[in-house]
Structures are given as structure tokens and as C-alpha cells.
Amino acid sequence: MGSLFDEQVSHLTEDHFLVLYWAAQSEGAGRRYNITNCFDDLKYSGLTRTKQTAMATVAALDALRFVELRDEGNRKNIYITTHGAKALRQLVLEKAFSPKPSLHLKGIAS
């Protein structure tokens, strides 16, 4: 089972890493991170220009059970799961990607 997880993590791209990173930071700051925040952050980082691409990134992470999407009010909020935290940890330790700032968390997290 560990090799499947490692295989899944090895195929994550920078946008996947950043969504995991920003979702974890948001939770740590006690804030909700939603699809709109995700799109704005990915667009600000120069990784996408469409909300469909942001949705596809989140849907892939949801299918892998690295994030959980919850309908809360009129928003789909993104929460990192235990598996997502392990994937994020592995990517950070491997220095696979560099963190980028989140517009949603500007002024809260470094």
C-alpha cells in the first residue's frame, strides 16, 4: 500500500502541492479555504487562468482523498485530510516544489 501512495504523490504537480499547502495553512490560521480562494491563488501564482483548471486540480486531490470538499452554505470548502498532510509532508521533504504566497492568507501566514 505504501508504494501506491508513493506513486500517487510522485505524480502530483505544483498546483496540487500548492492547494495542499494553502489548505493546510488556512486550517492552521482558523480560516476556511474554498474553490474561489483556490482559483484566485492559482491565478495569482500564474498556474491557471480558468476556474475549470482549479476545479480539476481540487477534484483530483479529492479523488485521491488528499482533500475533502464540504458544501458549507453557498461555498465548497477545501479541507486537507490525513493522507493529504502526509503527501504534503513528503513533497516538502523532497523539496519537490517551493511554496508560493496565498492571496487568501496574505498578511496571516508567511
N, C-alpha and C positions, 0 to 999 in steps of 0.2 A: 504493500500500500504506500510506503514511503517513496518508492520510485515513481509511482503515478503522480504523487504530489509534486515531487521534484521536477517531473516532466511538465506538469501544468505551469509551475512557477517559471520555468525556463522559457516558456512561450509568451509570458506577459510582456507587454510593450510599455514604453514610457507613459502613455496615457493611463494604462491600467495602474501602474505604480503610483502615479500622482493622485488618482482618485482614492486609492487605498490610503495614501499618506494624508490627503486632505480630510478624508472621512475620520481617520484616527485623530488628527489634530482637532477637528471640530468637536468630537466627543470629549476629548481631553479638556477643551475650553468650555464645555457645557452648552454647546450650540448645536443646532440641527443643520445638517448638510443635505441639500436637496438637489434634484435634477437641474434646476435653473442655476443654482450656485456652481454645480459641476460644469455645465456648459460655459458659463461666464469665465470660470477659471481656466478651462481648456482653451477657450478662445483667446484669453489674455496671454496664455503661455505660447500661443502660436501653433497649437496642435490640431485645431479644428476650426472650421468656420460654420459648421452646421450643428443644430441641436440633435439631428439624427445620429451623427457620429458619436456625440456624447452619450446618447441613449444606448447605442450599440456597445460602447465601452462598459457602461454600467450593467447592461443585460448580460454581457459575457461574464463579468465578475459575479453577478447574481447566480448564473447557471453553474459556476464553479463553487458556489456557496462561500465566496470570499467576502461578499457583502449581502446584506438583507435590505430589501426595499419594503418600506411600510407606507401605506396610504394614511396620512395624518392630516385631516382637514382637506384642504384642496392641494396639498403637496405630496409628492413621493419623496420621502426622506431616505437617505442612504446611511446605513449603519454597518461598520466593519464587524465581521464575525471573528471567532477564534481562529478559524482557518485563514481568514484574510490577514489577521495580525501576524500569524506565522509566516505567511507568504511575504508580507511587507518586511518583516524582520530578516528573512533570507535575502531579499533584494537589497536591503540596506547593508547587510554584512558583506555581500558580494560586490557592493559599490556599483551595481548594475546601472543605476540612474541617479541623477542629482535632484534633490528636492527643489521645487520652484515655489514662489510665493502664491498664496491664495488671495484673491480679491475679497472673498468672503471673510477671511480671517485677518485681513490687513490691520496691523496695529495690535493684534492679540497674540499671535504666535510668531516666532522668528523663523 
